[in-house]
């Protein structure tokens, strides 16, 4: 008598467990895929910049209103970097004011990187956001045309300025500039970090400098690696 072929019958519980494992595996693969996309190196325009100085270009936040010359954020930033840092901030300026002095205070130096910090006074004076963004776009493109990298600092300090934050981030992406988020986030609600109702004191400026340093450091590192690799167009 011929015996019947043996067949393995899986229980419903086993099938359910295997389906769950397959589902978890698919979710894990999808998660790793999106993580890999988010970690993709962002190519900043002029990452091969041949300039020397780093210029901090902005209003009173950059200039250091209410603190001494060795207590503003550009000074603290210079202590974190191996580059000459120029403070090109000026009290009370709007983005339109900054645009007018761009040639003299920024482009004449042929910098390696320019940190743009404008918009607070535009907001206080109720100037159109479209005007502010257009001014910063022109600054960014003209600086990039000169061969330097650009970092755009987000100066939004309240829910009312959320549209500024979103617009700055979008502009940075469109122009291939570095985006520095939430410059004043830890400071604006902490009186111990301010010299008045809005301007950072020395401790506040140290925090700003550290935040900017963390944002620009990866790109300066890329710049140095390319330079020391001997790629064409670099000099020390």
N, C-alpha and C positions, 0 to 999 in steps of 0.2 A: 504494500500500500504506500503510495507516494505521500510524503508529508507536505503540508502547505507551507509556502514561504513565510518566514518570520517577518513581521512588520512591527516597528516601534511606534507605539501610540503615545503621543504627548498629552499630558493632562492639560485642561484649560488653564490651570494655574501656571504651568510651565510656559505655555504660549503667551500668557499675559506678561510674565516676567521678561521673556525674550523681546517682546514688543516694546516694553518699557526701556530695556537696555538699548535697543536700536534707536528709540526716540531720543534718549539722553545722549547717545553718541552723535546723532544728527545735530542736536542743539549745541553740543560742545564744539563740533566742527564749524558750525555757523558762527559761534561766538569767537573762536580763534581767527576765523576769516575776517570778521569785522574789526577785531583788535589789530590784525596785521595791516588793515587799511588805515586805521587811525594812527598807527605808528610809522606809516610811510614818511620818509624824509621829505620835509617841505623845502622846496627849492626857492630860496630868497633871491630876488634879483640883485645882481652884482655881488654874489657870494665870493667872487674873485677880486673884490675891491682892492685897489693898489694904494688907497689913501692912508694917511697916518693917524690923524686925530679922530676922536669921538666927540661929536658936538651935541650938547643938550640944548635944544632950541624950543623955547616956550615962553610962558607968561610968568606970573609971580611964584607959581609953584616951583618952577625951575630956577628962577632968579634967587629964591630963598627969602621971601618976605618974612620979616620978624626974627631972622636968625643972622648969625655972623657969616663971614665968607667961608669959614671952615665948618659950617653947620648946615649947608645946603646939600641937596641930594647929589648934584654933580661932583662935589668934593668927596663925599663918601664913596661915590661910584669910582672915582679915580683911585681910591685906596684898595678897591677890589680888583682893579684891572691893571694890566701892564701897558696901558696906553695913555697918551696925553688926553685929558678930558677938558673941553672948553665949555664954560657956562655962557650960553647965548640967550639967557632968559631975561625978560624985561617986565617989570611990574605993570599990571593993568592992561595988558595988550589983548586984543582980539586976534582971531586968525587972519583978518585982513591986515592988521598992523604987522603981524609977523611976515606975511607975504611981501609987504613993501620993503622989508629989510633983509630978505632972503639972500640976495646977491652979496651984500656987504658982509653980513654976519655969518653966512654959512658957505655959500658957493666959492667964495674967494679963498677958502682954506683947503679946498679939494680933500674933504674928509673921507675916512674909511666908513664911518657909520654916523647917521644923524638920528637922534631921538626927537620926534616931534610931539610936543605937549601943548596943545591949544584947545580951546572950546569952553572952558569954564566961564570966561568973561562974555563970550558969545551968548551963552545960556542966560547969564544974569542980566544981560542987556536985551534979551528977547530977540536976538537976531535969528533969522531963518536957519534952521539946521541944514537945509540944502546949500546955503551960502557957505557955512562952516565946512561942510564936507567937500565942497568944490574947492575952497581955498587950500585945504589940506591935501587934496588930490593934486592940485597944481604944484604945491611944495614938493610932494613926494616924487612926482614925475620929473620935475626939474633937477632935483637932487640925484635921482637915479640916472638921468641923462648925463650928469657929471661923473658918473662912475661909482657913486657911493651906495651902500646899503641904507635902508630906511627902517626905522621902528616907529610905529604909531602907538602912542600911549592913550589908553582909555581913561578919560578924566571924569566919567560919570560917577556921581556920589550920592545918588538917591534914585528912588523908583521913578521919579519925574524925568530922570535923564536916561532911562532905559533905551530910548530910541537912539541916543547918542552912542551907547555901548554897541548896539546892534549895527549901527551905521559905520562905526569905526572898524569893527571886525570885518564887515563886508568889504570896506575899502581896502583894508590890509590884504585881504585875499585877492581882490581884483588887481591890485598893483604889485603883488608878490613882495609885500613888506612884512616885517616882523610885527606881530600884534602883542602889545603889552596890556593885559586885562586888569581892570579894577585897581588903578594906581592908588586910589585913596580909600579903598574899601575898609581897611583896618583902622584908618585914621579918623575919618569923618565923624564917627560916633564915639570917639574916645578922647575926652578933653585932655587927658594926660599926654597925648601925642600931638597936641596942637598949640600954637602960639596965640591964636585967636579963634574965631568961629569956624574957620575953614583951613587956614594955612598950617602946615606941619611945623612942629618945633624940631630940635635936633634929633630927638629919638624917632619922631615921625619920618624925618628925612632919611634916617638910617634904614628904616623899613622900606621906604620907596627905593632907595639905592639897591637893597638886596633883591627886591622884586624885579627891578629892571635887569640887574646882573643875571639873575636866573633865566630871564627871558632871552637875553641876547647872547649869553655865554655859548650855547651850542652852535650858534652861527659864526661867532668869532673863532671858535675852535675849528669849524669847517674851513674857514678862511685861512687860518694858520696852517692847517694840514695841506691845503692845496698849494699854499705859498712855499712851504718847505719841501714839497714834493718836486718843486722845480717846474711847475706848469708854466707855459709861455705867458708873458704879460705880468709876472709878479716881480716885486722888488721888496726889499726889507726897509 
